[in-house]
Amino acid sequence: VQLQASGGGLVQAGGSLRLSCAASGRFVRTISNNGVGWFRQAPGTEREFVASIGWRGQMTNYADSVKDRFTITRDNAKNTVYLQMNSLKPEDTAVYYCAVSRNSGAASRPDSYASWGQGTLVTVSS
């Protein structure tokens, strides 16, 4: 399965962006049965967990740094997962990646994820 993240850009602090993660390819149906997560990586730092969602969308998991600001949702009919980011801060600046989990839950560990997409850059100016 191929994943394409989009929706990044430049925004002022306090603004909002919505990222999309669209799946395509031969095994695209697997995304509907698996958890999907968002991770981010800022320059000079390790990739960190942001949010994840279980296969039916009823289970979600968030990093403490984004709780109450970010919301992850999914539309299995469109094979797409979204990350709504509100009240953005300069420290949210990073390349954001989506990934499909090896199981159906909302995992937070990178090693729980099997397929990774190319990232989309989010830049938040102060």
N, C-alpha and C positions, 0 to 999 in steps of 0.2 A: 504494500500500500504506500502511496506517495502522499505526503502532507504538504500543504502550502499555507504558510501563515501570511496574513496581510492585514493592513489597517494601521500600521505604524506611521509615525510622522513627528512633526515638531509641534509642541503645544506649550502654552504658558502654564505656569503653576496654578493649580486650581481648576484647570480645564479637564476635559474628558476625551477619551478615545475608545473605540470599540475594535478589538482585534478579532479576526476570523481565522479559523483553521479548517481548511477544506481538504477532504480526503478524496483520492481518486486512484484508479489503477485496478489491477486484477483482483485484489483481495479487499476491495473497498467495503464490502459488507462486514468485515471483521470489526470496523470501527464502531458499529452499532452494538456490538456485544462486549466491548471493552471500555475500560476507563480511559479518559484522555486528560492530559495534564498540560499546564503551561509552566515554563521555567524561564528564567532570565539570566543574562550574564552581562555585567558591566565590565568595562576595560580594566584589566588587572585583577579581576576577581574570579572566583569559581562560580560555576552555574548554580543557581539556587532555585528552589521550589517556589512557585507563586500560588497556583491553585490547581485543583483537579476535580473531576466529576465522574461519578460512576456511570455504568452503561445505560441505566434508565433515567439518569438525571436527578434521582432522588437523594443521592449521597454526594455531598460536596466537601471539600477540604481546602483551607486557606492558610497561607503563611500569616503569622501574626502581623507582619508589617503591612499587609494589604486588607486585612479584615475590615469590614464595614465600608470599604472604598471600592473594592473590586467585586464583580459578580461573574461567575462562570455558568454558562448555560449550554445546551446542546439541542440540535435539531437532527434527529437520526434520519428523518426522511430526506434531508439535504446532505447528510454525511458531513455536517459542519458543527464545530464547537466555537463558541464565542467567549470573549473576555471583555466585559464592560469595565472600563477603568475610569473612575470619577475621582475628583479631588486630587489630581495628580501632583506629585512633589518632584523636585529636582532629583532626589535619590531614587526615583523610579526609572530614571534614564538607564536604558540597557537594550540589548538585543533580546527579543522575546521569541522563545521557541515553543512549539507544541509537539506533543508526543503521544503515541498510543501505548497504553499499558499492556502488560502481559496477561492481565486478568481483568475482572469486571469492576473492581473497586476503585476508590479515589485515593490512589497511592501518592506518597510524597517523595519517595526515594527515587533518584534518577535511574538506579539499576532495576527498578520495576518496569521500566519502559523499553520497548523493543524498537519502535520506529520513530524517527525524529524528522521533523521538517526543517527547511531552511528558515532562519529567523527573520523577524521584521524589527526594524530599529524604531525605538521610541525615545524621543528626546524631549525633556521637560525643562523649559527655561525658567529662571527665577525672576 
